[in-house]
Amino acid sequence: MPEPSLYLMTAAFTLIGLTAVSLIALRGWRDWIALKTKELEQQREENPPSATSRIEVADLKERIRKLEAIAAGVEL
């Protein structure tokens, strides 16, 4: 019959290995998010939003505000 210490050591090494893999994956995820953030910032600097797109966004915000007012039962 195997000793209980063998099971404890196996469980401990498994937990340590799982923790190490999880930490490495988390670090990779954070680095990937930082990379994508930098790419978006660079793209935003190279291509600033045009006046037309700003007007479209303002129009969409106004439509959303009106729809929310309708949903709330408020007369405009």
N, C-alpha and C positions, 0 to 999 in steps of 0.2 A: 504494500500500500504506500503510495507516495506521501511524502511529508507535507504538512500544511505550509511550511516555509517555501516550498517550491511554488505553490499556488500564489502565495503572497508576492514572491519575487517576480513571477510572470505577470501578475496584475500590475505591479509597480512599474515594471519596464514598459508594459503596454501603455499605461497611463502617461508615462514620460514621453514615449514616442508619439502618442496622439497629441499631447500638448505641444511638442516641438513642431509637428506638421501643421497644427492649427495656427501657431504663431507665425510660421513661415508663410502660410496662405494669407493670413491677415496682413502681413507686411506687404506682400505682393499686391493685394487688393488696394491697400492705401496708396501704394506707389502708382498703380494703374489709374486710380481716381485722380491723383495729383497730375499725372501726365495728361489726362483728358481735360482737366481744368485749364492747364496751361495751353493746350491746343485751342480750346474755345476762346480763351483770352486773346491769344495771338490772332485768331481768325477775326475776332471782334475788332481788334486794332487795325487790321489790314482792310477790312470791309465794314466801315461804320454804317449803321442803318440809314437808309435814304429817307428823304422827307416823305416819299410816297408810302413807305412801309410804316413810318410813324403815324401817318394819317389813318392808314388801315387799322393799326393797333388801337388808336383812339376811337375809331368808329366801332370796332368790335367791343371795346370796353363800354361804350355807350349803349350798344345793343344788349349786352349782358346786364347792365344796370336796369334797363327798361324791362327785360324779361324777369329779373328778380323782383322788380316792383309789381309786375303783373302777378307773379306767383304769390306774392305777399298780400295781394288784394288792394294795393295802393293805387289810386288814380293819379295819373300824371297830368 
